[in-house]
Amino acid sequence: MTENTPDTVAVGIDIGGTGIKGAIVDVTTGELLTERKKLATPEGGRPDDIAQTVLQLVDSLGEIPAAAQVGICFPAVVRHGVTMSAANVSKKWIGFEAEKLFEKELGRDITFVNDADAAGFGEVKYGAAKGRGGLIIVTTLGTGIGTALIYNGVLIPNAELGHLEIEGVDYETKAAYSAKEREDLSWKKWAARLQKYYDQLQKLFSPDLFIVGGGVSKNFEEFIPLLDLSTEIVPATLRNNAGILGAACLSTMKTTFLE
């Protein structure tokens, strides 16, 4: 086992609409060095309340090396530390200097990224695409469809490919897992919608690999075999740790994503 130093240790925080998770991570191996902690996202999801909760969570992780980096991922388009959208949190985040708020609250520099980007990068660094090159598209099937694009280890941030228009509609409204549940679709009928979605991604990007994340990925045997794609498609492997690991890793590798 490698000895942990400030260069290999980072904190990863994953902020969601219902919960905020975090841990101290060995970014060399992708191992969690502490138990994963989770606190409820404050009702209303306002900036100051979430920042206070993140501070509580970080404090609960124990002693953190002063030189350790901190990565935070958040459900929004993030441009230069500013949240340009807000999913399942207060609309006060739109156009908000989020990175500056967390740096002030935590008293240290942080790296602030979109949650799907962090989870996707985690899968490439430590999970289903570890060691793979080329263009990898990670898709998270949940309430909507989150996506991440990574090319030869470089993250292209804020790819909102769940909002591709297909057949005249924002297609995450038809192909997200929430649509399957809402319309009580069979796996076969839902897979037919996923086929149209992944066909469009293939046509536009010619990726080398698709990774399917989200809670439904644990049932991948029910729908991935029903897809007929020329691109290899595999389930994600990191589950609830993907965002934590990706955010932690990105905080130590600031030159590995485009801004």
N, C-alpha and C positions, 0 to 999 in steps of 0.2 A: 504494500500500500504506500502511495506517495505521501511524503510529509507535507502538511498543509502550511502554506505561507501566505502573507497578504496578497501575493500575486495570483494565487490559485483559489482564494476564497472570495466569494461575493454573496450579496444578499439579493434574492429574487422575491418580488412582491407582485401578486396577480390580483388586480382589482376587478371585481365583477358587480353586476347589478344587485346580487343578493348576498355575496360573501367576498371577503378579502383574505387571501391566502399568502403565506410566505414561509421562507426557510433560508438558512445559510447553506450555501452550495459550494462543493468542490468543483470548480468549472473545468478542471482537467479531466475528471472522470464522470461528471454529471451526478455524483452522489450527494444526497442530502446529508449534511453534517449535523442537522438538528431535526427534531420532529417537525413536521409541517404544521404550522399554526393557522387557525382560521377564526376570524371574527365576522360578525354580521355587518353587512354594509348598512350604514345609518339610514334610517327612513328618510326619504326625500333625496338622498344621494347628493347633498350640496358639497361644494368644494372644501370649506373649512371643516365640516364634520368628517368627511372622508380622510382628510389630511390628519386630523387628530386620531382617527382610528388606525391609520397606517403607523403613526408614531407609537401607539400602544402596542401594535403587533410587533414592530421592530424591537421595542424594549423587552417584549416577552421572549425574544430569541436568545437573550443572554449577551455575553460579552462579544462584541464584534471588533475585529482589528481596525484600528483607526484608518489604515490604508486600504481597507476592503472597499470595493465598489458596490454601489447599490443600483439595481435595475428595477423599474416599476413599469408594469404594462397596464393598459387602461382601454375600456371599450369605446374608442373614438379614433377618428383620423387625427394623427399627430404630425404637425409641421413645426420643426424647430422649437419643440417644447410647448407649443400652443395646441390645445384641443379644439379641433374645427367642427366636431360633431359631438353627439352624446347619445349613447344607447343604454336605456334602462337606468339612467341617472339624471340628475337635474339638468335642465336646459341652460343653467348658469355656466356650465362648462363650455358652451359654444363660444369660441373666440377667446378662451381664457388662458392666461399664462400659467399653465398647470405645473410645468417643470420648476418654475421659480417658487411656486407655493410649497412644493414638497422639499425643495432644497432649503428653504427658510425653516420649515417645520422640523426637518431632520438634522439641520446644521451641517450638511455635507453635500457635495456634488452628487447628482444622480443621472442616470440615463432613463429617459421616458419614452416609451414606445407603444404602439397599437397592440392590443392583446392577441389578435390573430397572428400578427407578425412575430410576436414573441413565441407563441406556441409552435408556429411553423418552423422557426429557427431552431427551437429546442428539438423538434423531431429530426431535423437535418443533422444537428450536432451530436445528439445522443440517442435518437430513437430509430424510427422506421427507415430513415434515409441516411443513417450514419455511413460515411465512406463513399457515398454516391456523388457523382458530379452531374454536370449539365443543368437543365432547367427543371426544377422541382416545384410543383404546385400543390400546396397543402390546402385542403378544403375542410372546414369544420361545419358539420351539419347539425344545426340545433334550432333555436328560435328563428334564426336567419341562416345565411351561409357566410361564414368568415373565410377569408382566403389569405394566403401568403405566397409570394414568389421568391424563390432563392435560386440564384444562378451561380454555380461553382463556388458556393459558400458565401456569396454576397446577397444580402437581403435587399430587394426592391420594395420599399415600404408603401403602406396604405393602398394596397391593391384591393379595391372593393368589387371583386368579380362576382360576388353574390348578386349584384344588382344588374347583371347583364340582362338586356331586354331580349326575350325570346317569345315569339308568337304574340307580340304586342304587350307583354307584361314584364314587370320586374320579376325575374324568374325565381328568386328565393321565396317569393310568395307561393310558388307552386312546388318547389323541389326541396325546401328545407324540411327537416324532420318534423317541425311543428305543423307543416301542411299535411303530412301523413297522419299525424294524430288528430288534427282538426277535422279532416275529411274521412277519417277511419279507413284509409287506403290499405289494401293488401301490400305485402312486400313486392309482389310482381307489378302492381300498378304504380307503386312509388318508384320502383326501379326503372320503369319506362320513362318517367319524368327525369330521373337522374341521367338516363341515357342521353336525352336531348341536351341536358346541361353540359355533361362532359364531352359530348360530341362538339358542342360550340367551343369549349375551351381548347380541345384538340385542334380545331380548325383555325383558331386565332393565334395559338401560341406554340403548337407542336412540342409539348413538353416531353421530357424523358421519363417522368414519373409523377403519378398522382398519389397523394396520401390522403386518406379519409379519416378525419377526427370527429370529435364530439362524442357524447355519451352513447349514441347509436352505434358507434364503431365497434363496440363490444359484441354486437350482433352482426358483424360483417358477413358471416356465412349466409345470412338470409338474403342479402341483396347484392354484394359485390360479384358473386358468380353469375348473376343475371345480366351483368353489363357486358356488352360486346365492344371492346375498345382496342385500338392498336397500341395505345399507351398502357404500360404496366400500371396497375392500381392496387394499393395495399392499405391495410388499416394502420392507423396511428398506434403507437405502443406506450406512450408516456402518460396517457390518461390525464388525471388532475394535476400532475406535476409539470406538464409541458410549458405552461406560461411562466411558472417560477424559474425553471431551468433556462428557458430562452432569455428571459429578462436578465437573469444573473449573468449569463454568458455574454450577451450583447453589451452589458455595462463594462466589461473588461476588453471589448474588441470594437472600439468606436470606429475603426476604419473599415468594418466589414458590412456596413450598410450605407446606402446612398441617401443623401439629403438634398 
